Amino acid sequence: MPKQVCLGRPALAFNYGWNSSWRLCYILGQDIMKRACKWALNIILGLVLCAVLLAVLIPTVFSGALAIVRSSSMEPAMRAGALAVMLPVNAEDVNVGDIIAFDPPWDPDVIVSHRVIAVRYDEQILFDTKGDAAEDSDPYWVPARNVHGKVLFSIPYLGYAASYALRYVRTWLGFVTLVCIPTAILVGGAVRDVNRSQNVRLKRLNRRLERQQRWKRQRRLSN
């Protein structure tokens, strides 16, 4: 008579282990998703606050100006949608290689930010400009009186956020939505993380003290 082998318990053990592994993966996945969402939210809120601060502080404190890059003529130095930060500059201080913002003689209704490739000193200072992505220089020399300022730097993708912030931050609802709420969320999250890390350290310290006390009791009993 052939032997009968009971497969009930091993099968149950296998199923239990399989379910436990999937449960562990599910918990780890949830934790990773929470962390990713938290970091993404912090990055978005931080960008909004940066846009608001730049839009408010630079024009008032540093007498500068902000401009949204709307074309790709200066890529890769300044990409479309970037926020360009400009400061006033004397025409004598502009050098070849600087990026200036000016009213172009061929289209005075817009402001263009191009790089200076040559400077000519005649009765007035003239600048020959060119976009980094263009093959040819601009068709006309730019007189010094048309220059608004020198572009110090640009922040990619922040131009549209700054435009939205400038439009709504001057109202109470916009100030609360764009400044107060993001600041409260970022500060509250930072305080919670600090408290959580302190609690973890306290728990580790308590466990270490408990192990030391247990070891001392065992040593006394052995003596």
Stockholm file with secondary structure:
# STOCKHOLM 1.0

chainA/1-223         MPKQVCLGRPALAFNYGWNSSWRLCYILGQDIMKRACKWALNIILGLVLCAVLLAVLIPTVFSGALAIVRSSSMEPAMRAGALAVMLPVNAEDVNVGDIIAFDPPWDPDVIVSHRVIAVRYDEQILFDTKGDAAEDSDPYWVPARNVHGKVLFSIPYLGYAASYALRYVRTWLGFVTLVCIPTAILVGGAVRDVNRSQNVRLKRLNRRLERQQRWKRQRRLSN
#=GR chainA/1-223 SS CCCCCCCHHHHHHHHHHHHHHHHHHHHHHHHHHHHHHHHHHHHHHHHHHHHHHHHHHHHHHSCCEEEECCSSTTTTTSCTTCEEEEECCCGGGCCTTCEEEECCTTCTTSCEEEEEEEEEESSSEEEEEECTTCSSCCSSCEEGGGEEEEEEEEETTCHHHHHHHHHHTTSHHHHIIIIIHHHHHHHHHHHHHHHHHHHHHHHHHHHHHHHHHHHHHHHHHHC
#=GC SS_cons         CCCCCCCHHHHHHHHHHHHHHHHHHHHHHHHHHHHHHHHHHHHHHHHHHHHHHHHHHHHHHSCCEEEECCSSTTTTTSCTTCEEEEECCCGGGCCTTCEEEECCTTCTTSCEEEEEEEEEESSSEEEEEECTTCSSCCSSCEEGGGEEEEEEEEETTCHHHHHHHHHHTTSHHHHIIIIIHHHHHHHHHHHHHHHHHHHHHHHHHHHHHHHHHHHHHHHHHHC
//
